[in-house]
Amino acid sequence: MATTIRDIARAANVSIGTVSRALKNQPGLSEATRVRVVETARRLGYDAAQLRPRIRRLTFLLHRQHNNFAASPFFSHVLHGVENACRAHGIVPSLLTAGPTEDIADQLRLHAPDAIAIAGFVEPETLAALVAMGRPLVLIDLWAPNLRSVNLDNSAGAALAMRHLFALNRTRVAFIGGSLAHYSIAQRALGYRRAFFEAGLLFDPSLETTIDANLPPDAGAALAMQRLLDARAGDEAPNAVFAYNDVAALAAMRVCLARGLRVPEDIAIVGFDDIPAAAQAAPSLTTIAADKEALGSRGVEVLLDDSPAEFQVRLPVRLVVRASSAHATYTGRTGTPRALDMTSSHSETTP
């Protein structure tokens, strides 16, 4: 005989009304009670399809280190994609930024979401607490085993950047990275290192540097570039830089230009993300581009899919070549420079 709400109420020692509210994710219960009821229902084999409530409210959760949209606009575009997808499905989205010292359960209780989209980096303890809440959730620009996630093909993007630089005989390529606790940064760093092996080139670990986490991203990247230039001269100096994002790449380029280096003649620079400032820079920045709004909207689609074909989705990226790397543009019949465009070979696959 199938498990009923009455069976769950008896096992959890609560009323039938409490079970109903807990399974429908309705307000009026403590988080501890709601989690206990949901876990009891699962233990008794209650139909999982019935446990999945209709999603009317979704909270887009962002770490406080990502919430400066003016300085780092990547997640503002992702949020737009989430909002558009929510609008199409009649879902009310809300934005919550939180840090590691805050009670995430208490903050979410104010939002009363039916589901959660977690974007970018969060501490493992925070992710574990969110998973324990039992609400449907999806990771965007973040990955964890057995959880639904949508990411860019970060490793393939790094490979595109490096192959482009190697093709220009730039083999002393420095990498300015951020914390490897960030899944996307770790994947980009992995693609950077792997590119040397695949090209049959020696990898110099001293050319890889990580920005100071205590500094704003642009200031940290500028300091990292200064240290790279101070530590090496002549044939030992880097002749190209691949930065983990455009903010870091633009900061590195400003340092190079201030030192009297010519970009791209003396040093080529490539970023990642293709934020608006990349095309507007002087010289314009070669970068790895992706549809950031699609990253957000696809996250909502994966969340809503009762039986997704893939739990972990990767979206393709493309190389857009501009003036910050040698031979950055070609001239069309009109004489107008045009950005070259190369797309990664991967699309939607599991990592």
PyMOL commands that set and color helices and strands:
alter all, ss='L'
color gray80, all
select helices_A, chain A and resi 5-12+16-23+31-43+48-51+64-66+74-88+104-111+124-132+154-167+183-199+205-207+217-231+234-236+246-258+276-280+292-304
alter helices_A, ss='H'
color red, helices_A
select strands_A, chain A and resi 57-63+92-98+115-119+137-140+149-152+173-177+208-210+240-243+268-273+286-289+312-315+318-321+329-331+337-343
alter strands_A, ss='S'
color yellow, strands_A
deselect
rebuild
show_as cartoon
